[in-house]
Amino acid sequence: MSVRSTILGVSSAALLATPAMAGEEPLGPVAIADGVTIDPILTALLRYEGVEQDNARNDADALTVRVRAGAQMTAGIVSALAEAEGTLAPIDRYNDTLPFNGIEPYPVVADPENFELNRLQLAVMREGTGAILGRQRIVLGDARFVGNVGWRQNEQTFDAVRGQVHVGPVALDAIYAISQRTIFGVDSPNAHFDGDFVFLNAGTNMAGVDVGGFSYLIDYDTRPAFSSQTYGLRIAGNIPLPGLGLSAEARFASQSDYGANSVAYTAEYYNLRLGAKIAGVGILAGYEQLGSDAGVAAFQTPMATLHAFQGWADIFLVTPANGIRDYHGTLSYDFGGSLPVPGLKAAITYHRFDSDFGAIDYGSEYDASLAVKLGAVALLAKYADYRADAFAVDTRKVWLQAEFSF
């Protein structure tokens, strides 16, 4: 039996066995004194990831297990949280990005074995207003500009201080961070990127329409090419109609060089999405542009959860200098309770990628997923197929995973 067949068998068996735990209810906070509670944190994720890439000598097979464990203690409006994170790779036929492993004959799967302090924070918060200090998870909006890279086994966190204010329909959010703790693990030379990072957001909801502005100032100590200042606006809303749900979003941003960046450039960002849902069927059409300044430099989002955008094959983790235009559409279906397995959801997405400058046809991609959540257990199968024209090479990826959390 081949290694791939063995791994698929192990992963499939795990996925089929896991729902037996679905009846278990997640634990809640435990009272330890008058007005003091402890809320345990425990998540475990088993994932198989396979990668076929046309320019690699061998296909990648990665079977990884990630566990996060910790607790949050709360006394009134004050809370303290500590969480550790560990990743193991029972099957490691893949390039884990760590340089001391030598030259790898496999494609990259960015899930190195790792054990680290993931979060350690102190918070004072009352009804959404307060502050958080320490190593923390930061996900702003849909994570297009700043996120936790939640798809990878090792989470991205930040050493930061964050202040939030909610006054009626108005929300203000200000963050100053000094370190980006990356997904590459404590043994990597890229374990963290330090600098001065400022993230500002302000928004309100008016008659069911969300309107907001944002400013992100990124000044790296050691990677000046990614230092930038970004200013933008976002508007989004839902239009409820009998038997039909419509949603629309528009976002615009302008980015230019900042801090130690020696390349002078200005590039623009556009994101337009229109969605509809009827009888469990979802339809989404979108256009996203990360612009280029005449091929000199392009709009970059080095702190984003990039896997969620521009295709799951992760071909465009760094925006090409000529920029990128992503035309995409998604068809999804929520089976609801119509099947013996409740909560089943399926989706398929098509992307067409072109350059913003230079009229280059980069390629296209198909993505598909099947997901179900049974109590505390989430099961997921995903597939990505990138077909290159004038950028990168043909790449196919498959994932099978089971996650348990409480």
Disulfide bonds with the S-S distance in Angstrom:
none
